[in-house]
Amino acid sequence: MKLFPLVISWALVSAVGLINGFAQIVAEPASLDLGRKPQNQELKARVMLVNKGDKPVRIFDVQADCSCTAGTPEKSELAPGERTELLIRLETRTSQGEIVRRIAVQTSSGDVTVPVKVLVTPYERWSLSKTLLTLGPSRQGAEAKTQTTLTYLEAGPVNVTGIEAGVPWVTGTVSEQRGRDFVLTLTKQPSAPAGNHMVTLAALTSDDVNPRVEFSAFVAVSSSVRVKPSPLVMPVGRVGQATRLKGEIIGWDGGLPPRLELARGVATITGTGEEGLVFEVVMTPEQPGASTQLLRVYAGEELQLEVPVIFRVEAAK
């Protein structure tokens, strides 16, 4: 309630000021383009705030539309024709692509907005046509391939000497070089386990500034093995009471029975059914609520399949 008269008073002062020819402040330049910059950097730039009118102007506040950006004026009052420097700081953080931040300078003659544009990339000297790749979906036992282009943005000789992957069943090669463009071909090997995987890769370069250019690939590998039903929806349970559900593993041709893994519960092979191996899931919840976890099916140490297990639990009576 106390702010309402203040808002009215400020509106009246502004209106009267404009009628009486209050100064109008402008920014020079009116906008900024900081170009291409890497992530996790603090950028600094300056613009001049100029009083173009014939009356003094007061700078009340400077605000930005993001906490990553701030502006600080050197002076808070400008006489007619006077100018002051506005220091702008912008943190690129983990942004990616073109971003535009807006700084609003609130003055006694109205607001002045300064747009600040920057193209944020993960690496200073390199650019990837795709920073998140997708291999697949594909079946276990089959290859899958995808490509991305790595571009060197500076002048001078450079080379991509190899590609490292965080798993042994994804490999990468430089399949083509066109000037400063390196075409990277990634291959999912037939030995890839079933499941949805996020793999980290790195292109090794002769560039002393960015010797490693890292990126990620999503790999979806389906198995010939399947679980019925899928997903596994447990009967509604109660806290402290065991809840059971039976299912079948279909298409299993391994010499040994599968190994079942469940973080919050027990899954056990119990026999043979009409279509495959029968298993039972037993869960004894400790608290009410809904949860989802994964039942993992292994052939030895090799993951074959992940199946969601959905469970809703009510409080004990």
Steps between C-alpha positions, in 0.01 A plus 500: 500500500786739571644449151184614318532877569868476412420346161241770431742774608779364280264477202396862553860615536595319180207645310571854623868455426432396141262796452763740633766361267695269732822360351486183294787256553624277217755217474789511254509249344132411538578124503800271537611191309779323692556244223594138558616416853569175693297370792576585864653839425434843651474754220535875545383775268429872524243739357465872554184647652447850359263771619367635170254741660519843658420395858696296756420128518534258791574129460295313763584135427639254245336159467544199271265221392746232621714461810794426267503862382554830684565864418675765711497871407799716592276796595144522627428857385563654158483867406373596153745366241696302761582132455604214725628149445277197566708190577323180395593157630358180350573142608464244221476212754387178325280672245525387142402672177397862451369675810371855543493672840335836562623766741246763607632834624230670709529879498298810583427540129387141438664161445774421250544135393833372369483154329820294532546209259760224518550165326608251768687184400665228711844559348689809400652370176270215396138458398296180468211469257332273759596514866259219595504208258258210472604149398206276445264370593655168401491140610762330705752323275474758221708805415367856496675812369463877514709801401576850620729770361765660719615838368818686594423872523852640495763532228805278482566126481317267735410134513261262677720217618239262640168448677456362851176346628393433856396142410687235298207425267489845336785594264570813298708595197568809291337381178560816298681834523392801295729789584427587862197266513551151645219248443483263800334161453389319816417130501307300757654153500292177502626434855304797638274397791128554484356811661502878465851639540653849508861473383765771543749540216798725435673602178876528561656792313840657443359836613680621813195701620239224460688169486177313592160581355239302695146416391232239575313230312171336594497130412177299510557126465205263498526131588339198340403410855177650632302496821126445525327707629696819437503723693456296816218662698498361853170458687431783741692420817502599864791606716673200662313239293656293219349554154559251216477500122582228245631553147675318217831553320444415134768424242772398745748265325796529736664187635459624857185651655489879510614698801233742625583819685253726684620777731201504739362148492578144393454343154541123463466247215239246615453269201383470141170635367304490174729745317823518698659512843271591789629744761351655813554850639454548875500846658445597865462878515612706798303818426190603303508667160565422134833390356658365182819299478667276241513123493828415325549168319862382459669219312793460736634856526348619171184706527224370273190693597361767734130495591319765708336375822219731616376477858243693704498456876233594754554554870450202729161475663 
